[in-house]
Amino acid sequence: MLQAALFGGIGGLSLIVGALAGLRFKFSRKITASFMAFGAGVLICAVSFGLIDQSFEHGGLVAVITGFLSGGIVFIIGDYLIHLAGGRKHRYRPLIAVEDESRGRVITLGTILDGIPEAIALGVALSYSGGKGLLLLAAIVLNNFPESISSIPGLKKEAYPTWKILLIWLITGFAIFVITILSYLFLKDLSFSTLGTLEAFAAGALLTMAANSLIPEAFAGGGFMVGFITVVGFLVAFVISKL
């Protein structure tokens, strides 16, 4: 329980620290993009050698296929609806152009949508494998920190006051903290088949997030070197997981 609270707190705090850093310092797009690319590599490694492996061990191939595809589909639908509502306008290249001003609660919902599969996966991983939980936490921190940093210029451009920007990320960070603890407490007693499906669901959602958000945004801000930085992030995470 204490470890779940600690890891969930660190995961949520990384969003808040990123927002504070973005408000205090002016990071170039290339630096932010490098963070995002490295984090994407670590995240893909955590999905490949953490969640999917665990899903297969717990539920078998059917659980992997069912959960993985479902996670990807559900995340795409949720992400698309958030885009339609204007909740992604703070990104470098929003998927859909909308005329209405973004609302703070919509942006909050969008960032919580990104964080839900991370928090669920982290809580479950801590229930069964502390080492893989640590790898996943590293991926979450390296994803969350640049995500909140990169949101600041766009939110400022949309005339969001500092207090509202911090409130958005405080709510999101607290939500990740709570979901991690709840996942740790209540999902560890599931049957292995259900647990495997849930792990694959989180993995599918996370991989979709990396493909829809992290990598495209990183490339938009960092150019061709982003691919190599992503490879380095994956490699570093893989080496750490084996050590």
HELIX and SHEET records of a PDB file:
HELIX    1   1 LEU A    2  ARG A   24  1                                  23    
HELIX    2   2 ARG A   29  ALA A   46  1                                  18    
HELIX    3   3 VAL A   47  LEU A   51  3                                   5    
HELIX    4   4 ILE A   52  LEU A   84  1                                  33    
HELIX    5   5 GLY A  104  TYR A  128  1                                  25    
HELIX    6   6 GLY A  130  LYS A  157  1                                  28    
HELIX    7   7 THR A  162  PHE A  186  1                                  25    
HELIX    8   8 PHE A  192  MET A  209  1                                  18    
HELIX    9   9 ALA A  210  LEU A  214  3                                   5    
HELIX   10  10 ILE A  215  GLY A  222  1                                   8    
HELIX   11  11 MET A  225  LYS A  242  1                                  18    
END                                                                             
